[in-house]
Amino acid sequence: MPRALIIGGTGLVGRAAARRLLDTGWSVDVTGRDASHLPSAIADTTFTTADRDDAAALRRALGGGVDLLVDCLCYTPAQARLLLPLMDDVGSTVMISSKAVYVDDHGNHTNSPVAPHFNGPVTETQPTMTAGDGDFQTREGYGANKVAAENLLLDSGAPVTVLRPSKIHGAGALRPREWVFVKRALDRRPAVFLAARGAGTDHTTAAVNLAALIEAVAAHPGRRILNSADPDAPSALEISRAIAHALGHTWTEVLLDETDGNALGAHPWEARYPIVLDMTAAATIGYVPVGDYATTVVDEVDWLVQQVKPAGTGDGAGGVRLPAGLDADFFDGYFDYPREDRYLADHHPDADAG
Ligand SMILES: NC(=O)c1ccc[n+]([C@@H]2O[C@H](COP(=O)([O-])OP(=O)(O)OC[C@H]3O[C@@H](n4cnc5c(N)ncnc54)[C@H](OP(=O)(O)O)[C@@H]3O)[C@@H](O)[C@H]2O)c1
């Protein structure tokens, strides 16, 4: 039985990858800092406590070697360097990077103050940010460090595949962006508000599609870079509709012309120009996506719903709450219901006020 080790295997990407590999005949080990975070969905993996920056712990987790190493926690060149001594005992490696590395003709990227404007779907040959090694937890540092980590691993000459996902959705997300629509559907809100008329497209990546690509890479090891995104690239309006449909809710769509992120109708997929990843290269190694956005987003929606009170009961004036342990701060400002109600009373007096 082939064996895989997933570094950071209890999170959003790790759990989807583990489940996919287990279901296709692999034995899977995962690392993290806390065994109690091992999701029941992947209880049939072996968990090892290993801090990402602890070389000895990584070596212990590797044991006698693995056919596949998946690193979900490679953010810096220093972290990439820690993998190099392990490579002799690894059949092939997958490093999870990000589409945040890509720059447009003016050097703008998805974390720039100025929105990037790509000339169509972005392929893996698109220029990237310059490699850097400052603080990776800054808007400029995130992509620059990812580039440096990618380069270091690819330059090693080992069979390393770098995967560049976009906005990932799935069960286990610390920051489940879809909550902006899931919550308002569970709260049975009469309307959804969408800035820039919901036209924004920032490509989605289902964790299960990324996992399918990891499995395809495992079957075809190689030194390369591949994008990872859903077969469709839904707009925010399409995302809101997919979620309302999944939760059996209907609402009035209030499409606003404002594009200011602080305006009513803000959502996490705002993009001044479409950000779409080209998925041609992945197909050449036999990757077949599990499904489109509307099909795959159900995983995350169900996972969220299982953790909150049943739809319709609400939880005080603010409605249902984000499940414990998730990044509540991220959602500050997305649910100004009193302001929405005032807008509806002024502009859509026919909308059911809930
Ligand atoms: N999420 C996105 O939309 C997105 C988009 C593009 C690229 N990416 C990339 O995808 C990769 C995976 O992201 P993710 O969303 O799956 O992350 P995640 O859900 O936060 O999962 C992180 C995992 O690593 C463990 N962990 C965290 N810090 C650790 C440390 N210092 N030492 C050991 N284990 C640690 C966590 O478990 P414990 O907390 O229990 O340790 C968990 O298993 C990242 O490299 C990210 O750059 C993500």
The ligand as a MOL file (V3000), in Angstrom:
LIG
                    3D

  0  0  0     0  0            999 V3000
M  V30 BEGIN CTAB
M  V30 COUNTS 48 52 0 0 0
M  V30 BEGIN ATOM
M  V30 1 N -7.4290 28.8740 2.3550 0
M  V30 2 C -7.2640 29.4310 1.1720 0
M  V30 3 O -8.2070 30.0380 0.5960 0
M  V30 4 C -5.9400 29.3050 0.4630 0
M  V30 5 C -5.8010 29.8730 -0.8210 0
M  V30 6 C -4.6060 29.6960 -1.5140 0
M  V30 7 C -3.5830 28.9750 -0.9390 0
M  V30 8 N -3.7350 28.4600 0.3160 0 CHG=1
M  V30 9 C -2.6320 27.6850 0.8890 0
M  V30 10 O -3.1340 26.4340 1.2770 0
M  V30 11 C -2.3090 25.9060 2.3200 0
M  V30 12 C -3.1710 25.2090 3.3280 0
M  V30 13 O -4.0960 26.1060 3.8390 0
M  V30 14 P -5.3370 25.6150 4.6970 0
M  V30 15 O -6.4060 26.6360 4.4250 0
M  V30 16 O -5.6100 24.1650 4.5040 0 CHG=-1
M  V30 17 O -4.7950 25.8290 6.1850 0
M  V30 18 P -5.5370 25.4930 7.5230 0
M  V30 19 O -6.9390 25.0600 7.2930 0
M  V30 20 O -5.3000 26.6390 8.4460 0
M  V30 21 O -4.7590 24.2110 8.0700 0
M  V30 22 C -3.5070 24.3040 8.6600 0
M  V30 23 C -3.1070 22.9490 9.2140 0
M  V30 24 O -1.7930 23.0150 9.7180 0
M  V30 25 C -1.7850 22.8090 11.1550 0
M  V30 26 N -0.8430 23.7930 11.6640 0
M  V30 27 C -0.9850 25.1400 11.6940 0
M  V30 28 N 0.1470 25.7090 12.1380 0
M  V30 29 C 1.0240 24.7020 12.3830 0
M  V30 30 C 2.3790 24.6570 12.8440 0
M  V30 31 N 3.0540 25.7650 13.1630 0
M  V30 32 N 2.9610 23.4520 12.9440 0
M  V30 33 C 2.3070 22.3130 12.6410 0
M  V30 34 N 1.0340 22.2940 12.1980 0
M  V30 35 C 0.3920 23.4840 12.0770 0
M  V30 36 C -3.2200 22.9800 11.5840 0
M  V30 37 O -3.5540 22.1910 12.7100 0
M  V30 38 P -3.2640 22.7230 14.2050 0
M  V30 39 O -3.8110 24.1240 14.2720 0
M  V30 40 O -4.0000 21.7740 15.0800 0
M  V30 41 O -1.7970 22.6590 14.3710 0
M  V30 42 C -3.9280 22.4260 10.3380 0
M  V30 43 O -3.8170 21.0180 10.2930 0
M  V30 44 C -1.4730 27.0730 2.8260 0
M  V30 45 O -0.1370 26.8680 2.4060 0
M  V30 46 C -2.0410 28.2950 2.1360 0
M  V30 47 O -1.0330 29.2370 1.8030 0
M  V30 48 C -4.8750 28.5970 1.0230 0
M  V30 END ATOM
M  V30 BEGIN BOND
M  V30 1 1 1 2
M  V30 2 2 2 3
M  V30 3 1 2 4
M  V30 4 1 4 5
M  V30 5 2 4 48
M  V30 6 2 5 6
M  V30 7 1 6 7
M  V30 8 2 7 8
M  V30 9 1 8 9
M  V30 10 1 8 48
M  V30 11 1 9 10
M  V30 12 1 9 46
M  V30 13 1 10 11
M  V30 14 1 11 12
M  V30 15 1 11 44
M  V30 16 1 12 13
M  V30 17 1 13 14
M  V30 18 2 14 15
M  V30 19 1 14 16
M  V30 20 1 14 17
M  V30 21 1 17 18
M  V30 22 2 18 19
M  V30 23 1 18 20
M  V30 24 1 18 21
M  V30 25 1 21 22
M  V30 26 1 22 23
M  V30 27 1 23 24
M  V30 28 1 23 42
M  V30 29 1 24 25
M  V30 30 1 25 26
M  V30 31 1 25 36
M  V30 32 1 26 27
M  V30 33 1 26 35
M  V30 34 2 27 28
M  V30 35 1 28 29
M  V30 36 1 29 30
M  V30 37 2 29 35
M  V30 38 1 30 31
M  V30 39 2 30 32
M  V30 40 1 32 33
M  V30 41 2 33 34
M  V30 42 1 34 35
M  V30 43 1 36 37
M  V30 44 1 36 42
M  V30 45 1 37 38
M  V30 46 2 38 39
M  V30 47 1 38 40
M  V30 48 1 38 41
M  V30 49 1 42 43
M  V30 50 1 44 45
M  V30 51 1 44 46
M  V30 52 1 46 47
M  V30 END BOND
M  V30 END CTAB
M  END
